Amino acid sequence: MANTTIIDGQPAGPAGSGGGCEPTELVEVTEHDTQRLLAILLGGPDSPVTWRRAQILTLAVQRISTAAIAAIVGVDSGDVWSVIENFNREGFDSLRPAWTDPQAI
């Protein structure tokens, strides 16, 4: 699979209809990035937070909607959206918990 732009979510319904939700776009994800996410899932996490975030992104790469990912993972759809947005901004650095000190042994 070549570089892919992922769109997650359902198209918004007509104004005022309450249908659908705004799509959340995941930045271009390469095959290498996809393999990296899978390695985190299959290799066991350094942190459960890292594993959960990788799981959310792996599902988003498969074009699963935000609502469906939230149901599968057991989190709020806003949390799914936040993980995707943080990954768009920070890349793989966003998978690590904020309290992780890379210098700590």
C-alpha positions in Angstrom: 0.0 0.0 0.0 1.4 3.4 -0.9 1.0 6.6 1.0 -2.7 7.1 1.9 -4.7 10.0 3.2 -7.2 8.8 5.7 -10.6 10.4 6.3 -12.3 9.3 9.5 -15.9 10.0 10.5 -19.1 10.4 8.6 -20.0 13.3 6.4 -21.9 16.0 8.3 -25.7 16.1 7.6 -27.5 19.2 6.5 -27.3 22.1 8.8 -29.5 21.6 11.8 -30.3 18.0 11.0 -28.1 16.6 13.8 -27.0 13.9 11.4 -23.4 12.7 10.9 -20.3 14.3 12.4 -17.5 16.4 11.1 -14.8 14.2 9.5 -11.4 14.1 11.2 -8.6 13.8 8.7 -5.5 11.7 9.6 -2.3 13.0 8.0 -0.7 10.9 5.3 0.2 7.6 6.7 2.9 5.5 4.9 3.1 1.7 4.9 6.1 2.1 7.2 4.0 4.1 9.7 1.3 1.4 9.6 3.8 -1.3 10.3 5.2 0.8 13.2 1.7 1.0 14.7 1.2 -2.7 14.3 4.5 -3.4 15.9 3.4 -1.5 19.0 0.2 -3.5 19.2 1.8 -6.9 18.6 5.0 -6.3 20.6 3.3 -5.2 23.8 3.4 -1.6 25.0 5.9 0.2 27.2 2.7 1.8 28.5 -1.0 1.0 28.2 -1.6 4.6 27.1 0.8 4.1 24.2 -0.9 0.8 23.2 -4.4 2.3 23.4 -3.4 5.3 21.2 -1.7 3.0 18.7 -4.9 0.9 18.6 -7.0 4.0 17.9 -4.8 5.1 15.1 -4.6 1.6 13.6 -8.4 1.6 13.5 -8.5 5.1 11.9 -6.1 3.9 9.2 -8.7 1.3 8.3 -11.2 4.1 7.7 -13.4 3.1 10.7 -15.5 6.0 11.9 -14.7 7.9 15.1 -17.9 6.7 16.7 -17.1 3.1 15.9 -13.5 3.4 17.1 -14.9 4.9 20.4 -17.2 1.9 20.8 -14.5 -0.7 20.0 -11.9 0.9 22.3 -14.3 1.9 25.1 -13.6 5.6 25.1 -15.4 8.8 24.3 -15.4 9.9 20.6 -13.8 13.2 21.7 -10.9 11.2 23.0 -10.5 9.4 19.6 -10.6 12.8 17.9 -7.9 14.1 20.2 -5.6 11.2 19.6 -5.9 11.7 15.8 -5.4 15.4 16.1 -2.4 15.0 18.3 -0.9 12.5 15.9 -1.4 14.9 13.1 0.6 17.6 15.0 3.3 15.5 16.7 3.5 12.2 14.9 4.7 9.2 16.9 5.8 11.4 19.8 2.1 11.8 20.5 1.8 8.1 21.5 3.8 8.5 24.6 2.1 9.7 27.8 2.9 13.3 28.6 4.3 12.3 32.0 6.9 10.0 30.5 10.5 11.3 31.1 12.7 9.9 28.4 15.7 10.4 30.7 14.3 8.3 33.5 15.6 4.8 33.9 
